[in-house]
């Protein structure tokens, strides 16, 4: 029916114009009044054709955006506002104008091993990176539940990424013109895996990704400063990568995970965006929700870049809103600050000021 209307309406408009020109006695006259009427008829016909031709691409554009939105809701599923006692908020901004999906990825799932979170950044952005995002996220959603150790989850992601590159190389060069190993050397993805256990203990594995910021009553600081592993792709991972213990996320504290597009964003003068400054302002309100922090970050980012970022940006904020953390284990097994977390107390860091790598 839509195709019939698309072809039929212009035909009807043309038939009306021709019938008026050759069948109406008024159109055969040479007087001024007849010419005005004839011009009005052809103007109306032309206007109708223009509106019809214009509406067809708009309908297709709306359909494309609808499909893109559905794909995004499946690929980057909206995170729940609460997950196992943690408040959550996340958003992604694509550098490709009009694209709903970019090359950044994130996910958070509640498992029997704790809440596990992944955030990553695929080389490139826009539509070419979607396949890699789908491969990594699909593997994480399965491995996060199946693997007891965070290192095993990372190895699963590495295998899924390598398999995706091999399949893509075969699809793009069915005659064997492209070596999968050569393609793997060109493609990579940075990944940060985070595990928040029921007692607030934090464990992480970092493959070339920026460390998250910890927001506490003492200010803003990086969660850890350990040397990260290489990104997935160019170099093989260790056989048994061990997760790094990063202390505890205390009651009321927040973590801000982000991709490098946030801190690499520049204004018209080439000045980098200062994420720690924005987060420091957010910590002045101790009751700021993850949604509020996320909104402040993206508002400042869009203002800084003039609404035109040059790279994909993803930000994920999580806050410990658990009413009471478990303190049933021996003190030596859980660290010196675990029981303090139930009361929301953290020893003051040696340097509580915001840190930046700029």
C-alpha positions as CSV (number, residue, x, y, z in Angstrom):
1,X,0.0,0.0,0.0
2,X,2.8,2.4,0.8
3,X,4.5,1.7,-2.5
4,X,1.2,2.2,-4.3
5,X,0.7,5.6,-2.6
6,X,4.3,6.6,-3.4
7,X,3.8,5.9,-7.1
8,X,0.2,6.8,-7.4
9,X,0.0,10.2,-5.8
10,X,2.5,11.9,-8.2
11,X,0.6,10.3,-11.1
12,X,-2.7,11.7,-9.9
13,X,-1.1,15.1,-9.5
14,X,0.3,15.0,-13.0
15,X,-3.1,13.8,-14.4
16,X,-4.9,16.7,-12.8
17,X,-2.4,19.2,-14.3
18,X,-2.7,17.7,-17.8
19,X,-6.5,17.4,-17.7
20,X,-6.8,21.0,-16.7
21,X,-4.4,22.2,-19.4
22,X,-6.0,20.3,-22.3
23,X,-9.6,19.7,-21.0
24,X,-10.6,23.0,-19.3
25,X,-11.8,25.8,-21.7
26,X,-10.4,28.4,-19.3
27,X,-6.9,27.0,-19.8
28,X,-7.2,27.6,-23.6
29,X,-7.9,31.3,-23.2
30,X,-5.1,34.0,-23.4
31,X,-6.6,36.5,-21.0
32,X,-4.9,37.7,-17.8
33,X,-7.5,36.0,-15.6
34,X,-7.1,32.7,-17.4
35,X,-3.3,32.8,-17.0
36,X,-3.6,33.6,-13.3
37,X,-5.9,30.6,-12.8
38,X,-3.6,28.3,-14.8
39,X,-0.5,29.5,-12.9
40,X,-2.4,28.9,-9.6
41,X,-3.3,25.3,-10.6
42,X,0.2,24.4,-11.7
43,X,1.6,26.0,-8.5
44,X,-0.7,23.9,-6.4
45,X,0.3,20.8,-8.3
46,X,4.0,21.5,-8.0
47,X,3.6,22.3,-4.3
48,X,1.8,19.0,-3.7
49,X,4.5,17.0,-5.6
50,X,7.3,18.7,-3.5
51,X,5.6,17.9,-0.2
52,X,5.0,14.3,-1.3
53,X,8.6,13.9,-2.4
54,X,9.9,15.4,0.8
55,X,7.7,13.2,3.0
56,X,9.0,9.9,1.6
57,X,12.7,10.5,2.8
58,X,11.4,11.7,6.2
59,X,9.4,8.6,6.7
60,X,12.4,6.5,5.8
61,X,14.6,8.5,8.1
62,X,12.2,8.0,11.0
63,X,12.2,4.3,10.3
64,X,16.0,4.1,10.3
65,X,16.1,6.0,13.6
66,X,13.5,3.7,15.0
67,X,15.6,0.6,14.0
68,X,18.8,2.2,15.4
69,X,17.1,2.9,18.7
70,X,15.9,-0.7,18.9
71,X,19.4,-1.9,18.1
72,X,20.9,0.3,20.8
73,X,18.4,-0.9,23.4
74,X,19.5,-4.5,22.7
75,X,23.2,-3.8,22.3
76,X,23.6,-1.2,25.1
77,X,20.7,-2.2,27.3
78,X,19.5,0.5,29.6
79,X,20.9,-0.2,33.1
80,X,18.5,-0.5,36.0
81,X,18.6,2.4,38.5
82,X,19.5,0.0,41.3
83,X,21.4,-3.3,41.1
84,X,22.1,-5.3,44.2
85,X,22.0,-2.3,46.5
86,X,24.1,-0.1,44.1
87,X,22.7,3.0,42.3
88,X,23.5,3.0,38.6
89,X,23.4,5.5,35.7
90,X,25.1,5.3,32.3
91,X,24.9,7.0,29.0
92,X,26.8,7.0,25.7
93,X,27.3,9.8,23.2
94,X,28.4,8.9,19.6
95,X,30.7,11.1,17.7
96,X,28.9,10.3,14.4
97,X,26.1,12.8,14.1
98,X,22.8,11.0,13.9
99,X,24.2,7.7,15.1
100,X,22.6,6.1,18.2
101,X,25.5,3.7,18.7
102,X,29.2,4.3,18.9
103,X,32.4,2.3,19.6
104,X,32.1,2.5,23.4
105,X,30.5,-0.2,25.5
106,X,29.4,-0.8,29.1
107,X,27.3,-3.3,31.1
108,X,26.7,-4.2,34.7
109,X,25.2,-7.5,35.9
110,X,24.5,-8.9,39.4
111,X,26.0,-12.4,39.8
112,X,26.7,-14.7,42.7
113,X,30.3,-13.4,42.7
114,X,29.2,-9.8,43.1
115,X,28.2,-7.0,40.8
116,X,30.4,-7.2,37.7
117,X,30.9,-4.2,35.5
118,X,32.6,-3.8,32.1
119,X,33.4,-0.6,30.2
120,X,35.4,-0.5,27.0
121,X,36.5,1.5,24.0
122,X,36.7,-0.1,20.5
123,X,39.2,1.3,18.0
124,X,37.3,3.7,15.8
125,X,33.7,4.7,16.3
126,X,30.3,4.6,14.6
127,X,28.9,1.8,12.6
128,X,32.2,-0.1,11.8
129,X,32.7,-0.7,15.6
130,X,29.3,-2.1,16.3
131,X,30.3,-5.7,15.5
132,X,33.1,-5.6,18.0
133,X,30.9,-4.1,20.6
134,X,28.4,-6.8,20.1
135,X,31.0,-9.6,20.4
136,X,32.6,-8.2,23.6
137,X,29.3,-7.5,25.3
138,X,27.8,-10.8,24.4
139,X,30.8,-12.7,25.8
140,X,30.8,-10.6,29.0
141,X,27.1,-11.2,29.7
142,X,27.7,-15.0,29.6
143,X,31.1,-15.1,31.3
144,X,30.2,-12.8,34.2
145,X,27.8,-15.4,35.5
146,X,29.8,-18.5,34.5
147,X,33.4,-17.7,35.7
148,X,34.2,-17.5,39.4
149,X,37.4,-15.5,38.8
150,X,37.5,-12.1,37.1
151,X,40.7,-13.2,35.2
152,X,38.7,-16.0,33.6
153,X,36.1,-13.5,32.5
154,X,38.8,-11.4,30.8
155,X,40.2,-14.4,29.0
156,X,36.7,-15.2,27.6
157,X,36.5,-11.6,26.3
158,X,39.9,-12.0,24.7
159,X,38.9,-15.2,22.9
160,X,35.6,-13.7,21.8
161,X,37.3,-10.7,20.3
162,X,39.9,-12.8,18.5
163,X,37.2,-15.0,17.1
164,X,35.2,-12.0,15.9
165,X,38.3,-10.6,14.1
166,X,38.9,-14.0,12.3
167,X,35.2,-14.2,11.2
168,X,35.3,-10.6,10.0
169,X,38.5,-11.2,8.0
170,X,36.9,-14.2,6.3
171,X,33.7,-12.3,5.5
172,X,35.5,-9.3,4.1
173,X,38.1,-11.4,2.1
174,X,36.5,-14.8,1.3
175,X,39.4,-15.7,-1.0
176,X,41.9,-15.4,1.8
177,X,43.4,-12.1,0.8
178,X,43.4,-10.8,4.4
179,X,45.4,-12.5,7.1
180,X,43.4,-12.6,10.4
181,X,46.5,-12.1,12.4
182,X,47.3,-8.9,10.4
183,X,43.8,-7.7,11.1
184,X,44.2,-8.4,14.8
185,X,47.3,-6.3,14.9
186,X,45.4,-3.3,13.6
187,X,42.3,-3.7,15.8
188,X,42.1,-3.4,19.5
189,X,39.7,-2.7,22.4
190,X,40.5,-1.3,25.8
191,X,38.6,-2.9,28.6
192,X,38.1,-2.3,32.4
193,X,36.5,-5.1,34.4
194,X,35.3,-4.3,37.9
195,X,33.8,-6.5,40.6
196,X,32.0,-5.1,43.7
197,X,31.5,-7.8,46.2
198,X,28.7,-7.9,48.8
199,X,31.0,-6.4,51.5
200,X,32.0,-3.6,49.2
201,X,35.4,-5.0,48.2
202,X,36.6,-3.8,44.8
203,X,38.6,-5.9,42.4
204,X,39.6,-4.8,38.9
205,X,41.4,-5.9,35.7
206,X,42.4,-3.1,33.4
207,X,43.5,-3.6,29.8
208,X,44.7,-0.2,28.6
209,X,41.6,1.7,29.8
210,X,41.5,4.8,32.0
211,X,41.1,4.0,35.7
212,X,37.8,5.2,37.2
213,X,37.4,8.1,39.6
214,X,36.4,7.5,43.2
215,X,34.1,10.1,44.7
216,X,34.2,10.2,48.5
217,X,33.8,12.7,51.3
218,X,37.5,13.5,50.9
219,X,37.3,14.5,47.3
220,X,38.1,12.9,44.0
221,X,40.9,10.5,43.2
222,X,41.7,7.6,40.8
223,X,40.7,4.2,42.1
224,X,44.1,2.7,41.4
225,X,47.4,3.6,39.8
226,X,48.6,0.2,38.9
227,X,50.1,-0.3,35.4
228,X,47.3,-1.7,33.1
229,X,47.6,-4.7,30.9
230,X,47.8,-4.1,27.1
231,X,44.5,-3.7,25.2
232,X,42.8,-6.8,23.8
233,X,44.1,-7.5,20.4
234,X,47.7,-6.5,19.7
235,X,49.4,-8.6,22.5
236,X,48.4,-11.8,24.2
237,X,47.3,-11.6,27.9
238,X,49.0,-13.5,30.7
239,X,47.9,-17.0,31.1
240,X,46.2,-16.4,34.4
241,X,45.6,-12.6,34.9
242,X,45.1,-11.8,38.6
243,X,42.5,-9.2,39.6
244,X,43.8,-6.2,41.5
245,X,42.4,-5.5,45.0
246,X,41.3,-1.8,45.1
247,X,40.1,-1.5,48.6
248,X,36.4,-1.0,49.3
249,X,33.5,1.1,48.0
250,X,32.1,2.5,51.2
251,X,28.5,3.5,51.9
252,X,27.6,6.7,50.0
253,X,30.8,6.6,47.8
254,X,30.6,6.6,44.0
255,X,32.7,5.4,41.2
256,X,32.8,7.1,37.8
257,X,33.9,4.9,34.9
258,X,34.5,6.6,31.6
259,X,36.1,6.2,28.2
260,X,39.0,8.4,27.0
261,X,36.7,10.4,24.8
262,X,35.7,12.3,28.0
263,X,39.1,13.6,29.0
264,X,40.3,14.0,25.4
265,X,37.4,16.3,24.5
266,X,38.6,19.8,23.6
267,X,37.0,23.1,23.1
268,X,37.6,25.5,20.2
269,X,40.9,26.7,21.8
270,X,42.2,23.1,22.1
271,X,41.8,23.0,25.9
272,X,41.1,19.5,27.3
273,X,38.0,18.9,29.3
274,X,38.7,18.7,33.0
275,X,36.6,15.7,34.3
276,X,38.0,15.9,37.9
277,X,36.9,19.5,38.2
278,X,33.3,18.6,37.3
279,X,33.3,15.6,39.6
280,X,34.7,17.7,42.4
281,X,31.8,20.1,42.1
282,X,29.5,17.1,42.1
283,X,30.9,15.8,45.4
284,X,29.9,19.0,47.2
285,X,26.4,17.5,47.3
286,X,26.9,14.4,49.3
287,X,23.5,13.1,48.4
288,X,23.9,13.5,44.6
289,X,22.5,10.5,42.8
290,X,24.3,8.7,40.0
291,X,21.7,10.2,37.6
292,X,22.6,13.7,38.8
293,X,26.3,13.2,38.5
294,X,25.9,11.8,35.0
295,X,23.7,14.7,34.0
296,X,26.3,17.2,35.2
297,X,29.1,15.5,33.4
298,X,27.4,15.4,30.1
299,X,26.0,18.9,30.4
300,X,29.6,20.2,31.0
301,X,31.0,18.0,28.2
302,X,28.5,19.3,25.6
303,X,29.1,22.9,26.8
304,X,32.9,22.4,26.5
305,X,32.8,20.9,23.0
306,X,30.0,23.1,21.7
307,X,27.8,20.0,21.2
308,X,30.2,18.5,18.7
309,X,32.5,15.9,20.3
310,X,35.1,14.3,18.1
311,X,35.1,10.9,19.8
312,X,32.6,8.6,21.3
313,X,32.0,9.2,25.0
314,X,30.6,6.7,27.6
315,X,30.2,7.4,31.3
316,X,28.9,5.0,34.0
317,X,28.3,6.1,37.6
318,X,27.6,3.7,40.4
319,X,27.1,4.5,44.1
320,X,27.1,2.3,47.1
321,X,23.6,2.7,48.6
322,X,23.6,-0.6,50.6
323,X,22.1,0.0,54.0
324,X,24.6,-2.3,55.8
325,X,27.7,-4.0,54.6
326,X,28.6,-7.4,55.9
327,X,31.2,-7.5,58.7
328,X,31.0,-11.2,59.6
329,X,34.4,-12.2,58.4
330,X,37.6,-12.0,60.4
331,X,39.3,-8.6,60.2
332,X,42.4,-10.0,58.7
333,X,40.5,-11.6,55.8
334,X,38.7,-8.4,54.7
335,X,41.1,-5.6,55.3
336,X,41.4,-2.8,57.8
337,X,38.6,-0.6,56.4
338,X,35.8,-3.1,55.7
339,X,33.9,-2.8,58.9
340,X,34.4,1.0,58.8
341,X,32.4,0.9,55.6
342,X,29.2,0.0,57.4
343,X,29.5,3.3,59.1
344,X,30.5,5.1,56.0
345,X,34.0,5.9,57.3
346,X,37.2,5.9,55.2
347,X,40.7,6.9,56.3
348,X,41.6,10.2,54.7
349,X,44.0,9.7,51.7
350,X,47.4,11.3,51.7
351,X,46.4,13.5,48.8
352,X,42.6,14.0,48.7
353,X,42.8,16.7,46.0
354,X,41.5,16.0,42.6
355,X,44.0,14.4,40.3
356,X,44.4,14.8,36.6
357,X,46.7,13.5,33.9
358,X,46.7,16.8,32.1
